[in-house]
Amino acid sequence: MQVSVLYTSFIALILVVSAPLPGAALSELYTQKAQSQGLADEEAWKRILFYENHSLVRGAHGLIDDPTFYLSLDGKDDPFQELSATLQGFFQEQKGPELETHALCRFPARRLFLENRLDGLRSDLPQVQCPRFEEWWKDRQYESVSLVFSSFYPDNPASMFGHIFLRLHRSKAGTSSDLLDDSINFAAFTDTNNPLLYNLKGAFGFFPGRFSLMPYYMKIQEYNNLESRDLWEYPLKASQDQIKQMLLSLWEFGPHFANYYYFDDNCSYVMLKLLETADLSWNFSSRMRVWATPSSCLKAVVDQSEVILETNFRPSALSRYQERYDQLNASEQERFAELVGSQTPSETRESSTRILDSVLEYIDFQEKLAGTQAPVRYASLRNNLLLQRSQTRQAPESLTRLPQDRDPRQAVPESWLMLSGADRGADPFMRLSWQPVLHDLLGENRGYADDMQLQIMPMSFSFDPESQVVALDRLDVLNVISVQPYNRLLQPRSWMFQLGYDRQVLCQSETQTFCPETRVGYSRGAALTLGRGSHAPLGAGFLSLATGAESADDQTNGFIQAGPEFLVHGTTPWSQAYTLRSLVARRWNTDGYADWYLKSELQGSMRLARLQQVRFHTSWEQKKSDQSRLQRDIQIGILQHF
């Protein structure tokens, strides 16, 4: 009997010792292991948590602003606390109607990382059911991935900078699989159509940004067809394991949001952070400074050797139409105009396939046809032309135009500094100008949109050697010029916008002094190409309206200004670019004073090397009132991109 009791006690002791530890004890055990190995400080763990250092005032912190993404209250700023909370979540019992809320279902990327670093964790983790993730994962069979740049789109403030997203290929990159492939996109979810609120909320992070996974053909319809934006595809050198890791991180981020900022935490920057979860050797986001525009994010990928393999170009509806139209001879172009102007099927006598294809491309562009959308203005004409086209049984001519000079990867860096010698009618002085972002009309045009200027925070400082004073001469918060010529039966909009400060403008009062001035101005107009050839200038006429305030004699007066403005922009064989602008305006201030204000300026640039230019600028200002005054400003300088 005594032996039996001892034997029973011994067996019970063995069972107690060999029994599995409860979840809390296991999570504590593996947390201690992780701490001893320093896993929370590993770069791979921080990337899975979407940590960033892209901040002037904060250290490393989580990019995601949705509080439910980080399991620890301190997880956004403390990677170890988040690791500890993750392990605690992994060992919790799965219960309740929402199975997918369990941490093992929500965070497969974290699970894979910890299983690979902590011996025994894989076998000790509880068995959980994740039907939604398993169903989603079954369809994530991709062979390769491409980075896609959607070209600059001047008619939408959110798209003027371009856009970056990913294409997931179900077959090898470069083969025709548009209907099968998917795309990963990050975008702001907006709640207003008011242009002022739209820009303010976008600039200061009041829109949530979210990822979406959708068929690639939907992005083609949106960008190529609806917005007429060219797509530049860059296949990436990514392995199956890298694609898997990126998709697991996408699943984790998917239900959550990050506050969207136009100038840094935007579509392109967040896409770089997602790419970086795939491979520790990919260091893209660290190249971003204060700004993170789509073109600078693309350059960060391009500059890392052997990540981008090649370039594939997908022309927009506008580009397809322009190429087909340019293939027509003079008589064919006349017939093209007859067909477009007829608007009635009875007048569409038989035409060549080249003409039919050109007109159909024109209609698709004008009607912005995509998917199942039907034409409205050209419905009868299009149906008749399609019937004629089907009877020819002749394949359309191939579109072969590859505008290498528009490839965004060829663009020079956005930022530049220019040191100039200047004169304003008194003693000469030095001027330092800085453009942080993006491109102006005098810049190297390769990789940027034609006849478009988009600058954020360009500024100029003057240094007077005699007085030893440094002054801020000019600062533009935003300066946009979009000059699009009327041609090929197109009627695009040309416009300008400026929000900025100028230290020396001829005052509106009855004096000959200068006043600091802040202003917001908008101009709307039309443009024409003046002549023929690659160097034909572009001329535009605008109606300008501006409002703001000027300070003189310790008094600030508001003003309104309106009048016509003219711009001529072009290139020459010996000069990279030039612009000539002239404004005639009537100004009224709050004191009831009115005068006529005239300003003209001529600018030019000449390329020294790919990243260097010589620039000159001269301007004349004059006001016509009881006391008129003429003011001039001349400068010449050396510009360096960086």
Secondary structure, 3 states (H helix, E strand, C coil): CHHHHHHHHHHHHHHHHHCCCCHHHHHHHHHHHHHHHCHHHCHHHHHHCCEECCCCCCCCEECCCCCCCCCCCCCCCCHHHHHHHHHHHHCCCCCCCCHHHCHHHHCHHHHHHHHHHCCCHHHHCCCCCCHHHHHHHHCCCCCEEEEEEECCCCCCHHHCCCEEEEEEECCCCCCCCCCCCEEEEEEECCCCCCHHHHHHHHHCCCEEEEEEEEEHHHHHHHHHHHCCCCEEEEEECCCHHHHHHHHHHHHHHCCCCEEECCCCCCHHHHHHHHHHCCCCCCCCHHHCCCCCCHHHHHHHHHHCCCCECCCEEECCHHHHHHHHHHCCCHHHHHHHHHHHHHCCHHHCCCCCHHHHHHHHHHHHHHHCCCCCCCCCCCHHHHHHHHHHHHHHCCCCCCCCCCCHHHCHHHCCCCCEEEEEEEECCCCCEEEEEEECEEECCCCCCCCCCCCEEEEECCEEEEEECCCCEEEEEEEEEEEEEECCECCCCCCCCEEEEEEEEEEEEECCCCCCCEEEEEEEEEEEEEEEECCCCCCCCEEEEEEEEEEEEEEECCEEEEEEEEEEEEEEEECCCCCCEEEEEEEEEEEEECCCCEEEEEEEEEEEEEEEECCEEEEEEEEEEEEECCCCEEEEEEEEEEEEEC
